[in-house]
Amino acid sequence: MCKPRVVMLMILTSLVGMFLAVPGMVPLNILILGNLGIALVAASGAVVNHLIDRKIDIIMKRTHNRPVAQGRVEPKQAAAFAVVIGVAGMAILLMWVNPLSAWLTLASFVGYAFIYTGYLKHATPQNIVIGGLSGAMPPLLGWSAVTGTIDAGALILVLIIFAWTPPHFWALAIHRKDEYAKSGVPMLPVTHGEHVTKIHIIVYTVMLVIVSAFPYFWEMSGLLYLVSAMALGAGFLAWSGLLMFKPKPSTAMDTFRYSIVYLALLFIALVVDHYLI
C-alpha cells in the first residue's frame, strides 16, 4: 500500500535536494531522520490513494491486485495505517528536523492524497499537470530539511520534476488508455486522443530539456551535469519522437520506463557533479 518504488524515487530526489543545499556533507541526523519523516508521510499519501481509488483500482489491470481494492485490507484498517505512519512522519520532522520541512511535507501530502487523488484526477484531463506540483516537492523537502529555508536552487529542482511529470505519466496513460476509459478517469489520451497526447509529450519533453539546464546556468552544477542532462534529454526526446512517429505496441511503456531511468540518472549526475567536480 505504501508504493515503495515510488517512495524510493521520491527519497532519491529528496537526498539530492539535501546534498545540493550544502557544500559539504549533510548532518547525519538530518540525512536519516529527514528522509525517514518524508518517506513516512509520502507512504501515508500512497495509502490514502489506495483507499480513495479502490473502486477504480479493481477495474484496471495495473492496480486490480491492490490490497484495499481486493478487500484483503479493510478501508478502516487502511485509514488507520495511513494516520499512524503519517503522524509518525510529521512528528519526526517537527521534533528532530525543522517546522518548515514538516509543513511543506504536509502540504505535499494534502496536494497528492486529497487535491489530486480526491478531486483533480476525476475533474480534468490536465490533472497530472496541475497535481504534479505535489509530486515535484521532494527536492524542496530535502533542501528545507537541511537549511530551514526555501531557496532558488530548490525551486529549480522542483521545476525539473514538475516538467518531467506530464510526459512521464502520459506515456503510461497511452499504454493504459482503454483501462482509464473504462474507469471513467479523464486522462488526456481518453478525452483528446493519442495524437494530441503525443504532441503534449513532445512539447513537455522539450520544456524539460530546457529546464534541466537551469542548474548549470544558475551555477548549481558544472559541465559534467550539463553534458549528462543534454544526453539524457536527447534520449527522452528520441523516445518521444518514436512514440509520435514510429510507435510499436510497447513504445509507450518503454518511454514510461525510460522516463524513470532519466530522472534517477539526472539527479545522480547532479550529486556526482556537486561533490566530485
TADA-V295638 format. One line per field, one symbol per residue. ss: DSSP state (~ for helix, > for strand, _ for the rest). A space follows every 10 residues. Layout:
ss=???
//
This chain:
ss=___~~~~~~~ ~~~~~~~~~~ ~______~~~ ~~~~~~~~~~ ~~~~~~~~~~ ~~_~~~~___ ______~~~~ ____~~~~~~ ~~~~~~~~~~ ~~~~~~__~~ ~~~~~~~~~~ ~~~~~~~~~~ ~~~___~~~~ ~~~~~__~~~ ~~~~~~~___ _~~~~~~~~~ ~~~~~~~~~~ ~~~~~_~~~~ ~~~____~~~ ~~~~~~~~~~ ~~~~~~~~~~ ~~_~~~~___ __~~~~~~~~ ~~~~~~~~~~ ~~~~~_____ ~~~~~~~~~~ ~~~~~~~~~~ ~~~~~~_
//
